[in-house]
Amino acid sequence: MLKNIDPALNADVLHALRSMGHGDTVVVSDTNFPSDSIARQTVLGKLLRIDNVSSARAIKAILSVMPLDTPLQPSAGRMEIMGAPDEIPPVQQEVQAVIDGAEGKPAPMYGIERFAFYEEAKKAYCVIATGENRFYGCFLFTKGVIPPEAV
């Protein structure tokens, strides 16, 4: 155990998040997403896991250590529901609340059409699979920066 590190973050996930640079993306996926096959095409090239937790719980842990690129652009994407792209299901509402809490202000997610999401996911730094079993529990986050402390 480490102090001040969310216990949901295992060593492999922490290493990947720390290795990512500004502008790199991470996918957080549900149990139905083709996580392993997509992960093989990412920069990291292997699937990471935060098992047995919801998307919202995993994202809360991730955003406890990773800044989003929200000052410059929308940095949190969600997989759109096929045929209802503007509908926000409960799983995505929960994640939106986590993002807003982490940012300390509203930071709306942008929608990504399902098949476009798959293509964007292949370009990501890594994929982190969760235990989320609800449909459309898949998200894409762009890493931001941590400014230097004023002296």
Contacts in CASP RR format, 6 or more apart in sequence:
PFRMAT RR
TARGET T0000
AUTHOR 0000-0000-0000
METHOD contacts of the structure
MODEL  1
MLKNIDPALNADVLHALRSMGHGDTVVVSDTNFPSDSIARQTVLGKLLRI
DNVSSARAIKAILSVMPLDTPLQPSAGRMEIMGAPDEIPPVQQEVQAVID
GAEGKPAPMYGIERFAFYEEAKKAYCVIATGENRFYGCFLFTKGVIPPEA
V
1 7 0 8 1.000
5 14 0 8 1.000
5 64 0 8 1.000
5 65 0 8 1.000
6 60 0 8 1.000
6 61 0 8 1.000
6 64 0 8 1.000
6 65 0 8 1.000
8 50 0 8 1.000
8 53 0 8 1.000
8 57 0 8 1.000
8 58 0 8 1.000
8 60 0 8 1.000
8 61 0 8 1.000
9 17 0 8 1.000
9 50 0 8 1.000
9 61 0 8 1.000
9 62 0 8 1.000
9 64 0 8 1.000
9 65 0 8 1.000
10 49 0 8 1.000
10 50 0 8 1.000
12 48 0 8 1.000
12 49 0 8 1.000
13 48 0 8 1.000
13 49 0 8 1.000
13 50 0 8 1.000
13 62 0 8 1.000
13 128 0 8 1.000
14 65 0 8 1.000
16 26 0 8 1.000
16 44 0 8 1.000
16 48 0 8 1.000
16 125 0 8 1.000
16 126 0 8 1.000
16 128 0 8 1.000
17 26 0 8 1.000
17 62 0 8 1.000
17 65 0 8 1.000
17 66 0 8 1.000
17 143 0 8 1.000
19 125 0 8 1.000
20 26 0 8 1.000
20 66 0 8 1.000
20 125 0 8 1.000
20 126 0 8 1.000
20 143 0 8 1.000
21 125 0 8 1.000
21 143 0 8 1.000
21 144 0 8 1.000
22 69 0 8 1.000
22 143 0 8 1.000
22 144 0 8 1.000
22 145 0 8 1.000
23 69 0 8 1.000
23 142 0 8 1.000
23 143 0 8 1.000
23 144 0 8 1.000
24 43 0 8 1.000
24 124 0 8 1.000
24 125 0 8 1.000
24 142 0 8 1.000
24 143 0 8 1.000
25 120 0 8 1.000
25 123 0 8 1.000
25 124 0 8 1.000
25 125 0 8 1.000
25 140 0 8 1.000
25 141 0 8 1.000
25 142 0 8 1.000
25 143 0 8 1.000
26 62 0 8 1.000
26 66 0 8 1.000
26 124 0 8 1.000
26 125 0 8 1.000
26 126 0 8 1.000
26 127 0 8 1.000
26 128 0 8 1.000
26 140 0 8 1.000
26 141 0 8 1.000
26 143 0 8 1.000
27 33 0 8 1.000
27 38 0 8 1.000
27 42 0 8 1.000
27 121 0 8 1.000
27 124 0 8 1.000
27 126 0 8 1.000
27 127 0 8 1.000
27 128 0 8 1.000
27 138 0 8 1.000
27 139 0 8 1.000
27 140 0 8 1.000
28 55 0 8 1.000
28 58 0 8 1.000
28 59 0 8 1.000
28 62 0 8 1.000
28 128 0 8 1.000
28 130 0 8 1.000
28 137 0 8 1.000
28 138 0 8 1.000
28 139 0 8 1.000
28 140 0 8 1.000
28 141 0 8 1.000
29 35 0 8 1.000
29 38 0 8 1.000
29 121 0 8 1.000
29 127 0 8 1.000
29 128 0 8 1.000
29 129 0 8 1.000
29 130 0 8 1.000
29 132 0 8 1.000
29 137 0 8 1.000
29 138 0 8 1.000
29 139 0 8 1.000
30 55 0 8 1.000
30 91 0 8 1.000
30 130 0 8 1.000
30 131 0 8 1.000
30 132 0 8 1.000
30 133 0 8 1.000
30 134 0 8 1.000
30 135 0 8 1.000
30 136 0 8 1.000
30 137 0 8 1.000
30 138 0 8 1.000
31 129 0 8 1.000
31 130 0 8 1.000
31 131 0 8 1.000
31 132 0 8 1.000
31 133 0 8 1.000
32 133 0 8 1.000
32 135 0 8 1.000
33 121 0 8 1.000
33 127 0 8 1.000
33 129 0 8 1.000
33 137 0 8 1.000
33 138 0 8 1.000
34 118 0 8 1.000
35 47 0 8 1.000
35 127 0 8 1.000
35 129 0 8 1.000
36 47 0 8 1.000
36 129 0 8 1.000
38 118 0 8 1.000
38 121 0 8 1.000
38 122 0 8 1.000
38 127 0 8 1.000
39 45 0 8 1.000
39 46 0 8 1.000
39 47 0 8 1.000
39 48 0 8 1.000
39 126 0 8 1.000
39 127 0 8 1.000
39 129 0 8 1.000
40 46 0 8 1.000
40 47 0 8 1.000
41 122 0 8 1.000
42 121 0 8 1.000
42 122 0 8 1.000
42 123 0 8 1.000
42 124 0 8 1.000
42 125 0 8 1.000
42 126 0 8 1.000
42 127 0 8 1.000
43 124 0 8 1.000
43 125 0 8 1.000
43 126 0 8 1.000
44 125 0 8 1.000
44 126 0 8 1.000
45 126 0 8 1.000
47 127 0 8 1.000
47 129 0 8 1.000
48 126 0 8 1.000
48 127 0 8 1.000
48 128 0 8 1.000
48 129 0 8 1.000
49 128 0 8 1.000
49 129 0 8 1.000
49 130 0 8 1.000
50 58 0 8 1.000
50 61 0 8 1.000
50 62 0 8 1.000
50 128 0 8 1.000
50 129 0 8 1.000
50 130 0 8 1.000
50 131 0 8 1.000
51 129 0 8 1.000
51 130 0 8 1.000
51 131 0 8 1.000
52 131 0 8 1.000
53 61 0 8 1.000
53 130 0 8 1.000
53 131 0 8 1.000
53 132 0 8 1.000
54 91 0 8 1.000
54 94 0 8 1.000
54 130 0 8 1.000
54 131 0 8 1.000
54 132 0 8 1.000
55 91 0 8 1.000
55 94 0 8 1.000
55 95 0 8 1.000
55 130 0 8 1.000
55 131 0 8 1.000
55 132 0 8 1.000
55 134 0 8 1.000
55 137 0 8 1.000
55 138 0 8 1.000
55 139 0 8 1.000
56 91 0 8 1.000
56 94 0 8 1.000
56 95 0 8 1.000
56 97 0 8 1.000
56 98 0 8 1.000
57 130 0 8 1.000
58 128 0 8 1.000
58 130 0 8 1.000
58 131 0 8 1.000
58 132 0 8 1.000
59 95 0 8 1.000
59 98 0 8 1.000
59 99 0 8 1.000
59 139 0 8 1.000
59 141 0 8 1.000
60 98 0 8 1.000
60 102 0 8 1.000
62 128 0 8 1.000
62 141 0 8 1.000
63 98 0 8 1.000
63 99 0 8 1.000
63 102 0 8 1.000
63 141 0 8 1.000
64 102 0 8 1.000
66 141 0 8 1.000
66 143 0 8 1.000
66 144 0 8 1.000
67 143 0 8 1.000
67 144 0 8 1.000
67 145 0 8 1.000
67 146 0 8 1.000
68 75 0 8 1.000
68 76 0 8 1.000
68 99 0 8 1.000
68 102 0 8 1.000
68 103 0 8 1.000
68 107 0 8 1.000
68 141 0 8 1.000
68 142 0 8 1.000
68 143 0 8 1.000
68 144 0 8 1.000
69 75 0 8 1.000
69 142 0 8 1.000
69 143 0 8 1.000
69 144 0 8 1.000
69 145 0 8 1.000
70 76 0 8 1.000
70 103 0 8 1.000
70 107 0 8 1.000
70 144 0 8 1.000
73 142 0 8 1.000
74 107 0 8 1.000
74 108 0 8 1.000
74 109 0 8 1.000
74 110 0 8 1.000
75 107 0 8 1.000
75 141 0 8 1.000
75 142 0 8 1.000
75 144 0 8 1.000
76 95 0 8 1.000
76 99 0 8 1.000
76 107 0 8 1.000
76 108 0 8 1.000
76 109 0 8 1.000
76 110 0 8 1.000
76 139 0 8 1.000
76 140 0 8 1.000
76 141 0 8 1.000
76 142 0 8 1.000
77 109 0 8 1.000
77 110 0 8 1.000
77 111 0 8 1.000
77 112 0 8 1.000
77 139 0 8 1.000
77 140 0 8 1.000
77 141 0 8 1.000
78 88 0 8 1.000
78 92 0 8 1.000
78 95 0 8 1.000
78 109 0 8 1.000
78 110 0 8 1.000
78 111 0 8 1.000
78 112 0 8 1.000
78 136 0 8 1.000
78 137 0 8 1.000
78 138 0 8 1.000
78 139 0 8 1.000
78 140 0 8 1.000
79 111 0 8 1.000
79 112 0 8 1.000
79 114 0 8 1.000
79 117 0 8 1.000
79 136 0 8 1.000
79 137 0 8 1.000
79 138 0 8 1.000
79 139 0 8 1.000
80 111 0 8 1.000
80 112 0 8 1.000
80 113 0 8 1.000
80 114 0 8 1.000
80 117 0 8 1.000
80 136 0 8 1.000
81 87 0 8 1.000
81 89 0 8 1.000
81 135 0 8 1.000
81 136 0 8 1.000
82 114 0 8 1.000
85 111 0 8 1.000
85 113 0 8 1.000
88 96 0 8 1.000
89 134 0 8 1.000
89 135 0 8 1.000
89 136 0 8 1.000
90 134 0 8 1.000
91 132 0 8 1.000
91 134 0 8 1.000
91 135 0 8 1.000
91 136 0 8 1.000
91 137 0 8 1.000
92 109 0 8 1.000
92 136 0 8 1.000
92 137 0 8 1.000
95 109 0 8 1.000
95 137 0 8 1.000
95 139 0 8 1.000
96 108 0 8 1.000
96 109 0 8 1.000
99 107 0 8 1.000
99 109 0 8 1.000
100 106 0 8 1.000
100 107 0 8 1.000
109 139 0 8 1.000
112 120 0 8 1.000
112 140 0 8 1.000
117 138 0 8 1.000
117 140 0 8 1.000
120 140 0 8 1.000
121 127 0 8 1.000
121 138 0 8 1.000
121 140 0 8 1.000
124 140 0 8 1.000
125 143 0 8 1.000
END
